[in-house]
């Protein structure tokens, strides 16, 4: 059986996250987010373990994810499947604005995973592409660190554990959170606990 170890790392804070706005791919880390990511890297600098020769690091193409990876000292390749939800016409706008201007559309999006913002992508569609990527990792095996978005991690957990789609709303992923999924070739398992060795020295810059 092929063993797989996957660490999903949520990017650090952005202005959109702090202000309850729908994000976009160009949103970078705010000052506090960058400081937090650098502090995380410093805290782990004396406890870097090894993920093995087959280890890899990937990142969402979004600025927040690549900047987080850089701050953590990681050297990722870009993985389009890990991109955040495309919020279409809502990108950059606040929940409050949309609630006033398009209350029915916002209600539909929040209550039905198949509903998408105007010109955007539904959460169900995000799960489909993220789930396909997870299935590929499961078949390939190996050790992977993936820097991505809180919503992507939420739907990844839902897919991996075979939970009802609506469960994603009950999952809360904080900036810089690390979620670990492992498999011995049969099914995914969610592993909770301390992460003393989450960074592979082969994946960090010198």
C-alpha positions in Angstrom: 0.0 0.0 0.0 1.1 3.6 -0.7 1.5 5.8 2.3 0.5 9.5 2.0 1.2 12.4 4.4 -0.4 15.7 3.5 0.0 18.9 5.5 -2.5 21.6 4.5 -1.2 25.1 5.6 -3.6 28.0 5.6 -2.2 31.3 4.4 -1.7 34.1 6.9 -4.0 37.1 7.4 -5.0 39.4 4.6 -6.9 42.6 4.8 -9.9 40.9 3.2 -9.9 38.2 5.9 -9.8 40.8 8.7 -12.5 42.9 7.1 -14.9 40.1 6.2 -14.5 40.8 2.4 -14.6 38.3 -0.4 -11.0 37.8 -1.5 -9.3 37.8 -4.8 -6.2 36.3 -6.3 -4.2 39.5 -6.0 -4.8 39.9 -2.2 -1.5 39.8 -0.4 -0.7 39.4 3.2 -1.3 42.4 5.4 1.5 43.6 7.8 0.2 41.5 10.7 -0.1 38.4 8.5 3.4 38.7 7.2 4.8 39.2 10.8 2.9 36.1 12.0 4.2 34.0 9.1 7.7 35.1 9.8 7.3 34.4 13.5 6.0 30.9 12.7 9.1 30.2 10.6 11.4 31.5 13.3 9.7 29.4 15.9 10.2 26.3 13.8 13.7 27.0 12.7 15.2 24.8 15.4 12.8 21.9 14.9 12.8 21.2 11.2 12.3 17.6 10.5 12.5 15.6 7.3 9.6 14.5 5.1 11.7 12.2 3.1 13.2 12.1 -0.4 9.8 12.1 -2.1 8.6 15.2 -0.3 7.1 18.1 -2.2 5.7 21.5 -1.6 2.9 23.2 -3.5 1.0 26.4 -3.2 -2.2 28.0 -4.5 -1.3 30.6 -7.2 -2.8 33.4 -5.0 -0.5 36.1 -3.7 -1.5 35.4 -0.1 -0.5 31.7 -0.4 2.8 32.3 -2.2 3.8 35.1 0.2 3.0 32.8 3.2 5.1 30.0 1.7 8.0 32.5 1.1 7.8 33.8 4.6 7.9 30.2 6.0 11.0 29.5 3.9 9.2 27.0 1.7 9.9 26.6 -2.1 6.6 25.6 -3.6 5.5 24.8 -7.1 2.2 26.4 -8.1 -0.9 24.1 -8.1 -4.0 25.7 -9.7 -6.3 23.2 -8.1 -5.6 24.7 -4.7 -6.8 28.2 -5.8 -9.4 29.9 -3.6 -13.0 30.1 -4.6 -13.6 32.5 -7.5 -16.0 35.0 -6.0 -16.7 36.6 -9.3 -18.4 40.0 -9.0 -18.2 39.9 -5.3 -14.4 39.8 -5.1 -13.1 42.7 -3.0 -16.5 43.5 -1.6 -17.7 43.1 2.0 -20.4 40.7 3.2 -22.3 43.7 4.5 -22.4 45.3 1.0 -23.6 42.2 -0.7 -26.2 41.6 2.1 -27.7 45.0 1.4 -27.5 45.0 -2.4 -28.1 41.3 -3.2 -29.6 39.7 -0.1 -31.3 36.8 -2.0 -28.1 35.9 -3.9 -26.1 36.0 -0.7 -28.6 33.8 1.1 -28.6 31.3 -1.7 -24.8 31.2 -1.7 -24.6 30.7 2.1 -27.3 28.0 2.2 -26.7 26.0 -1.0 -23.2 24.8 -1.8 -24.2 24.6 -5.5 -25.0 28.3 -5.7 -22.3 30.6 -7.0 -21.7 34.4 -6.8 -22.5 36.2 -10.1 -19.7 35.3 -12.5 -18.0 33.1 -9.9 -17.7 29.6 -8.6 -19.8 27.5 -6.2 -18.3 25.9 -3.1 -19.5 22.5 -4.6 -17.3 23.3 -7.6 -14.3 24.1 -5.3 -14.8 20.7 -3.6 -14.9 18.9 -7.0 -11.5 20.3 -8.1 -9.9 20.1 -4.7 -11.2 16.6 -4.3 -9.8 15.5 -7.6 -6.4 16.8 -6.5 -6.7 15.0 -3.2 -7.5 11.8 -5.0 -4.4 12.2 -7.1 -2.3 12.6 -4.0 -3.9 9.5 -2.5 -3.0 7.4 -5.5 0.6 8.9 -5.9 1.5 8.7 -2.2 4.5 10.5 -0.7 4.8 13.5 1.6 3.4 16.9 0.6 3.1 20.4 2.1 0.3 22.5 0.5 -0.1 26.2 1.3 -3.6 27.2 0.4 -6.8 28.9 1.6 -9.1 28.3 4.6 -12.1 27.4 2.4 -10.0 25.0 0.3 -8.8 23.2 3.5 -12.4 23.0 4.8 -13.7 21.4 1.6 -10.6 19.2 1.5 -11.4 17.8 4.9 -15.0 17.3 3.9 -13.9 15.3 0.8 -11.3 13.3 2.5 -13.5 12.1 5.3 -16.6 11.7 3.1 -18.7 14.2 5.1 -21.9 15.8 3.9 -21.1 18.9 1.8 -22.9 21.2 4.2 -20.4 20.2 7.0 -17.9 22.6 5.6 -19.8 25.5 7.3 -19.1 23.9 10.7 -15.3 23.8 10.1 -13.2 26.8 11.0 -9.7 27.1 9.8 -7.6 29.9 11.2 -4.8 31.7 9.3 -1.5 29.6 9.5 -3.4 26.6 10.8 -1.9 23.2 9.8 -4.3 20.3 9.0 -2.7 16.9 8.5 -4.2 14.1 6.4 -2.6 10.7 6.2 -3.3 7.5 4.5 -1.8 4.0 4.3 -3.4 3.4 0.9 -7.0 2.8 1.9 -8.6 5.9 3.2 -7.7 9.3 4.5 -7.4 10.0 8.3 -7.4 13.4 10.0 -4.5 13.6 12.4 -4.7 16.1 15.3 -1.8 16.9 17.5 1.4 18.9 17.9 3.4 19.4 14.7 7.1 19.5 15.9 8.4 18.5 12.4 6.2 20.0 9.8 8.9 21.7 7.7 11.2 19.6 5.5 14.7 21.0 5.4 14.8 19.9 1.8 12.0 22.3 1.0 13.3 25.4 2.6 15.6 28.1 1.3 19.0 28.2 2.7 
